[in-house]
Structures are given as structure tokens and as C-alpha cells.
Amino acid sequence: LYAWGNNSWGQLGLNTVNIQNLSPIQIGTGTSWTGISSGLYYNLALQTPGSLWAWGNNNFGQLGTSNTTLYSSPVQVGTTSWSQIAAGSFTGAAITVLGGLFTWGLNSIGQLGSAATTNRSSPVQVGTSSWSQVSAVKDSMTGVIVNITNTVIDGYKLYAWGNNSLGQLGLGDTANRSSPVQVGTNFQTMYSNPVQITSLPSTGIATNYSYFFDGASNFLIADS
């Protein structure tokens, strides 16, 4: 894993602060990194076989380290095995290998989905459902739950929560949500980030389309 650029909050993970790097420098010596997601001046990353690491700005607890201490090098978050991560502006999210969704960090408008508006500096579980995907952009989040009937996947449910001042949650209004609310009905096919959905049945508009969410706006590409 390599990093370069602005390092005002130690977000490069090189054990330094306020020393910018103009070319890539390796973070530590590990070679088992499998994914990274960046928020505002902080990062979340996964290593094989599923450990979660965080570093950088932590003024709202967005690193999930049970404190608000800045870390300029990667520090492990808990001992749970994780499969997916997502970093919003000041809010982190991750899904365990068993499908549990956890969030932490700034929660001023309910962006943690915990039915509250209290900041959390350590992961807190969102509901009890088994999640397959999460996306965090700015102060909003979306998540996907696989719908299973008789052990067979028969659709996917898209949920959204957090900031909705511009209607970006797709719920028909501009009210913020502090817990997940389902968007539309079941989708037939779901792909990974960015949120992309195809072959939604019974729309009367298109046979196939793709949907993208960037936290403030929504985009639909349709094949008529």
C-alpha cells in the first residue's frame, strides 16, 4: 500500500504529520492489503484475512478506535473479521464476514443509522439484518440487504439514511433519517460500488438501467 500528497492530519499513514509527499511511499512493509476507503483526512483499510485498520483525522471518532486521538500510522480497529468498508466525510462503516453492519464517527444528522444523533468512537451495529453492501458518501449512507426465500436469493433491498437535505436518499422528501429506510421495492440484481442496479422489474419505463449515488445526487442510465 502506497500513499502520497497532503498529510496535514497524518492521513498518509507514514507516522508523520504535516510533511507532504510528492511521490508514492509505502505504508509499512505489509503486502496483504485488500482494500482502502478514504474520508476527509482519514482512511480505513482491510488486510487479509479481514482485519480493519484506520489512520488520520479522528476528531469525531471516525477511526473507530474508541477515542478521538489522531493516528499517523495504521492502527487496528477491534478484532472482528471484516469483509467490506466505507468511509464518509467523518463517518466509517464496515460489514463483518457474517453480514453485520457497523458504523461509527460523526452522527449529527443520523448518518450512523443507529436511530440516534450521538457520535460514536467505536463500531455500533445497525439493526440485526445481514447486509451485503454499504456505501458512505459525505453525510449519507446506502446499504443493501439480500432477500432470501427458502435459501434462494430472490432480490435485494436498498436502504438509505443520513443527510437528505437535497432529497439524495430517494425517499420522496428532504427529511433526514437516523435509521435505514427502504428505497423503493426489491431489486433483482445488485452490483458493488458505486451502487449500481440493473433489471428492476415492473417499472414500465426500462428493461435495464443502472443507478449511481454520490451522496448529493442520483443518476439513472436507462435502456428503453
Number of C-alpha atoms within 10 A of each C-alpha: 17 12 17 17 14 16 21 16 21 25 30 31 27 23 16 16 19 12 15 14 14 10 9 12 15 14 17 13 7 9 11 12 16 15 17 18 18 20 21 17 18 29 26 27 23 23 19 14 12 20 19 27 21 28 31 31 24 26 15 19 24 36 36 29 24 16 15 18 15 19 23 22 19 23 17 17 18 14 9 12 17 21 23 24 25 25 30 25 18 26 32 34 28 27 23 19 16 12 19 18 27 21 28 30 31 25 24 15 20 24 37 35 28 22 16 15 16 16 19 24 23 21 23 17 18 19 15 9 12 18 23 21 24 26 25 31 22 18 23 29 30 24 20 22 20 23 17 11 9 6 7 9 12 14 17 20 20 22 20 27 31 30 25 23 12 14 17 23 29 19 18 10 12 14 15 20 23 22 18 22 19 18 17 11 12 17 20 17 16 23 12 12 12 13 19 17 21 18 16 20 14 8 9 8 12 15 14 15 16 17 15 15 22 16 22 16 12 13 11 12 14 14 10 9
